Amino acid sequence: MRYGIIGLGAIGGYYGGLLAKAGLDVSFLARSDYRVVKERGLVVESPDGDFHLSRVEVHDSPDAMPACDVAVVALKTTANSILPDVLPKVLKDGGIVVALQNGLGVESDAAEAAPNAGAVFGGLCFICSAKTGPGRICHQDYGRVVLGEFRPGYAPAGATAALERIVDDFSRAGIEVEPTGDLGVARWRKLVWNIPFNGLAVVLDATTEEILSDSHSRSLARTLMLETTAAARAAGFDVNDGFADQMISDTERMKPYKPSMKLDFEAGRPLELDAIYWRPIAAAETAGGAMPATKALASLLEFMSKHRHASE
């Protein structure tokens, strides 16, 4: 299958680079990096082995891209407004959209933007990766992708033939991929990590290691995690409290890491507050639950983001 990677940042550059390195048919849509990647290729630094793709099929317009069987959305959710203009142009009729994005409801965004899609998938990336320059990706740790087919309302989809095809291609490229038949549970489980560590890293100006090494911030992170597991259950998704402690243990084993939201804040980019915070808060409240600590953190992040832009 031909893959079209929408975005050439930390996620698109790394996973798309691995797919291309494995010999799959891959093209990239990139704007700010287009000329550099066209001339110099894509460089990925990784503890699993550095590699340089000297020739990369890259385009700066969806109109120039060849139609693909699988469109991989690797943009920040703050850029999803461009999807209605991009996806119908790059995706074959009946093709597959894979949203490798954080937060809740991103698959609905993709499905609405691509009415010609035959299926929409959500992919949750458990990875420490950053873009360090045009066409340069630094992969630090992890890399597993949990992948599942989307159904409205995050109804369980089970195993499908389309899911198996994507899993086979990802595995062939050396990507650790875990198929799931219950994407909704997987989305909420990822939020158990994203809600505390992305937001606290910004508010406290701290890495994951610094957050967990202080008793007060560690306790706050765990409070946010447990609030998220409770919200998931209120919304009808079975995420137990023990998963929070598992995430803390996994994070302690990670190399000290600046989550993506902290990198975005430092670079003056928009923050993914809607998908990671406000949508889960709304889902919990609709189901009769509440996320007061999460709402307080989201409000602080809104203030800091607006204040930062106002002072620039």
N, C-alpha and C positions, 0 to 999 in steps of 0.2 A: 504494500500500500504506500502511496505517496503521502508524506507528512508535510504540513505547512505549519511552521512555528511562528506564532504571532507574539513577537517580543524577543529581544536578544539580551536580556538581563541575567541576573543570577540564576533564575530557574530555566528560562528558555535557552540560554547559552549553554548551561551545563547538560540538561537532558537532551536538548536538540543536538548538541555537539556529540554526545555519546551515540545517539541514533545515526548520525551522519558518519561517525568514525566506524561504526559497525557495517557500513555499506548500504544502509537503507536510503531510500529516495527522499531527501529532505531539502526543503527550501525555507528560508527565513524572511520574515518581514521586519525590517529595522529602519528607524528613521535617523536618529542622532548618530548611530554607529555605522550607518550604511557605507559611507565612503571608505572608512578605515577597514572595515571587514571585507569589502570588495577588493581592496588593494593588498591587504596584509593577511587576511584570513582570521580565524578564531583561535585563541589560545586559552586552554584550560589548565590551571594548576591544581593538582589534587594529590592527596596522600596515596591514592590508588594508582597514581601514575599520571604525569603531565603529558599533554598532547597538544599538537598544533595542526589544525586543519588549514593548510595553505590555500586551498581553493574551496570556497563556500558559495553555494547558490543563495544570494541575498538580493532582496528587492526593497525599494523604498516606497512602493505604492502597491496597494492590493490589486490595482488594475493590471500591474505588470506580472503578478505571480501566476504560475500555472495552477490550474484547479487541482485541489488535493482531495484525497480520500478521508484524511484525518486532519482537522485543524486543531492545533494545540494552543489554547489561549494561555500565554505565560506573561500577561500584563499584570500590573497592580490593579486591584479592583477600582481604584480611583480613575482609571482610564477606560472603564467599560463603556463609556458613552460612545466610543468610536466603533464598537462591535457591530451595530446595525449597518455601518458603511463598509466594514471589512469582511465579515463572515460570509454574507451571500455571494461576494465576489471571489473568494478564495476556496470555497467549499463546493465540491460536486454535489449535485442533487442526490439526496439520500445518503450523504456522507456523515461522518462522525465528528462531533466536537468534544474535545477533552479540555476541561477547565482546570488547569493546574494553578489554583488560586486559593488564598486564605478566606475564611469567613463563611457566612451562611447565605444561601440563596443565589450563589454565583451561577449555578447551573440554570436557574430560571432566567437570569440575565442573558445567558448564552442561547437558551432555547427561544426566547423572544426575539433575539437579534438574528437568528438563523432559522427561519421557518422552513427552509429547504433541507434541514438536517434530518437524517434518519434516526439518529440517536444522539443523546448528550450524556457525557460521562463527567464525573467529578474525580479529581485526583488530589490527594493530600500528600504534600511533600514534607517528609521528616528529614530535614537537611540543614546543614550550616554552610551557606554559600553566599558569596558577595561578588558584585561586579566591581572590579578595581580600576577599570579604564575602558575606553572603546575597544570592544572585541576581546576583552580580557576578563576571565572568570576565575575566582579563587574558591575552590571547593575545600572546606576545612574538615568536615566530619559528616557522618551519616549519609543518607541519600535514598532511603526507602520511600516508595510511593504506594499509598493505599488507593486502589482504583475501583470505582463502582459505577454502574449505570444508573442514571437519574430517572426517577418517576415523580410526578407532581406530588407535593407535600412530603417528599422524601419517603414515599411508600417503598418497602423492600422490593428489589427487582430480581434478586437471586442471581444465579450464574446464567449468562447469555452467551451465544456464539460470538457476538461482536466483542464482548469483554474478553473472551479467550484469545481472539486475534490480537487485540492490543497488548494483552499480557505476554503473548508469545514474542511480539516484536520488541517490547521493552526488555524482556529477559535476554533475548538474543543480543541486545546492545549492552548487556552487563548491568542493567538497572535492576535493583532489588525491588520487585513489585509484588504486592499482596492484594489479590482480588477480594472484594467484599460484595456480598449481596444486600447489605444494609448500609447504604451510603449516609443516611441520616445519622445513625449512631456514630459512624466514622467522623462525620463533620463535627458533631458535638464533642467527641473525644479530642479532636485537634484543638477545639476552642478551649479545652481545659488547660492547654499549654499557652496558646496564643493570648488569651485574655490577660492572665497575670504578667507574663514575661515581656510581651511587647509593650504594654502600657507602663509597667513599673520601670522598665529600662529607660523610658523617656522621662518620666516624672522624677525618678531618683538619679538620673544620669549615671547608670550603672550597667555592668555586664551581668550575664546570668550568674556567674560565679560570685560576684559581689552581692547580688540580691540574696543568694542562698547562704552566704557566709555570715550575714548579720541576722540575729535572732528576730528582730522586729520586722524586717522586710521579708524574711522567710515565712514568718507567721502570717503576714498579710498576703503573700503569694498563695499560701495554702488556703486561707479563707476565701480568696477569689476562686480557687480551683473547686473547692467544695460547693460554693455557691453555683458554679457552672454545672457541676454534676447534678445538683438538685434541680436546676432549671431544665436540664436535659430530660430528667425523669418527668417533670411536670408537663413538658411538651410531648411526652410519649416515647422517649428514646431511652433505652436501658443502659445507662452509664453509671457504674457503681462508684462509691466514694473511694474504694481502694485504688482506683485508677489514678487519683490525684497523687497518692504517695508513690505510685509507680513512676509517674512523670517527674516527680521531684528526684527520685533516685537516678532516672535516666539523665536528667539535666546535670546532676552532680558529676556524672561520668563524662559529660561533654567537655570539650576544650572551652575556656572562657570565650563567650560569644556575645556580640552585639546583635540583638534581634533586628529584623528588617525595619520595623517601625522606628527604632532609634536611628538607624542609618538614614532613613527618609527624613526624620526630623532634623538631623545634623546637616543634611544636604539642602534643607529648605523645600523638600518635596511635600505634596499633600499626604496626609495620613489616612490609612484605610479604616477609618472609624465607623463607617456605616456597616460594612460587611462583618467586621470583627466584634463590634460592640452594639450598635443600635439595633441591628436586626435580631441578634440573639435576645437582647433585652425585650424587644417587642414580642418575640415569639413566646418568651416565658410569661410575660404579662397577659398575653392573649389566652394562655392556657391556665391562668389563675395563679401563676408563680410570681416571684419577684427577685430582682438582682440589685439590691441597693448599693452594695460595695462596688459592683461593676459599673453601675450608673454613675457613682461618684467619680470613679477613675476615668470614665469616658468624658465626663464633664470637665475634669481637670485637663485632659488631653485636648478637648475642644478649645478651652481657654488658652492653653500654651501655644497651640497651633495658630490661633487668631492673633495672639499677642506677638508671636514671633514675626508674622507677616506684617503686622502693623508697625513694627519697629525697624523693618528693613528699608 
